[in-house]
Amino acid sequence: MKKIVLSVSLALASLLAVNAYAQPKGEADPAQSKAIPSAKASSAEKAAAKATRKAEGKAAVKESAAATGTEKESAGVAKKATKAERKAAAKKRKAAAAEAAKKGEISSGEKPTK
């Protein structure tokens, strides 16, 4: 009985010793693998940080474009048509397409049967 208790206690001690030595010492992370906990940023702080990053990004793009000489020039502003102008243009296109279809210039998509 003494031999069994002795052998079980030695086995148990060796198991516990492995776990005890595996524990980290203290609270500091020697490998610095964990970040220091910080307070959550508010939405206003996030928006301000985003605005500064965006401004820095624009400045960096302008600097790199000026350095390489590949600055883009605007192609101009597209003309915005009014709703009435768009409707009139659509009617004109529809009328032209209908006339071409009547003349046979545009097929209806069906193959003629013989």
N, C-alpha and C positions, 0 to 999 in steps of 0.2 A: 504494500500500500504506500509506504514511504517512497519507494522508487517511482511509482506512478505520479504521486503528488509532486515530487521533485522534478521529474521530467516535464510535466505539464506546466509547472511554474517557470521553468527555464524557457520553455517554448513561448509562453505568454510574455515573459519579460523581454525576450528578443523581439517579439512582434510590437510591443509597446515602445521599445527603444527606437525602432526604425521610424515610427510615427513621431516620436518626440524630436528626433534629430532632423526630421523633414520640415518641421515648422520654421517659418521665417523668424528672425530675431528682431524684435522691435516693430515699430510701425513704418519705418522708412523703407522705401523700395530701392534696394541698391542698384538694380538694373534700370531704374527710371522708366519702367514699362507702363506705369499707370499715371494718368494725368492728375494734377492737383484738382480737387473738387472746387468748382466755382459757382457763383450765383447765376441763375438763369437771366439772360438778357431780355429786356422788355421789347415790345414790338417797335417802339420809337427808337430805341438804341439800335435795333437791327436795321431799321430803315435808314438811319443816319450812316451806319457803317456801309450799307449797300450803296448809298449815294456817293460816298467818298471813293469806294472801290470803282464805281462806274466812271467817275470823273478821272481817276488815275488811269483807267483803261483807255479812255478816249485820248488822254494826253500821250500815252505810250504809243497808240496807233498813229497819231499825228506825227510824232517824232520819227517813228520807223518809216512812215510814208515819205516824209521829207528827206530822210537820209537816203532812201533808195530811189527817190524821184518818181514815185508811182502814185502821185496824188490824183484822186478821181475828181473830175469836174462833173457838175450836175448836168444831166441831159435836159433839164428844163422841167417845167411843171405841166402836167397833163391838163388839157382843156376839159373842163367839166361841163357836160351838156345838161340842159334842163330836162325835166321830165317830158315836157311837150316836144322838145327836139328829138328825144329818144323815141317817143311814140311815132312821130312823123317819119323818122328814118326806118323804123320797123315796118310801117305801112308801105313805104316805098319799096323796101326789099321784098316784102310779101307779094306786092303787085307785080314786081319784075319776075319773081319766081313763078307766079301763076301764069303769066303770059308766056314765059319760056316753056312751061310744061304743056300749055295748049298747043304750041307750035311743034312740040315733040323734041325740043332741044334737051329737055331733062326727062329721063325715064322715071317712072313711078317706083321703080325697084322690082317690078314684076317682069318676068321674061315673057315675050309674046309666044303664044302657042301656034303651031302650024297645023 
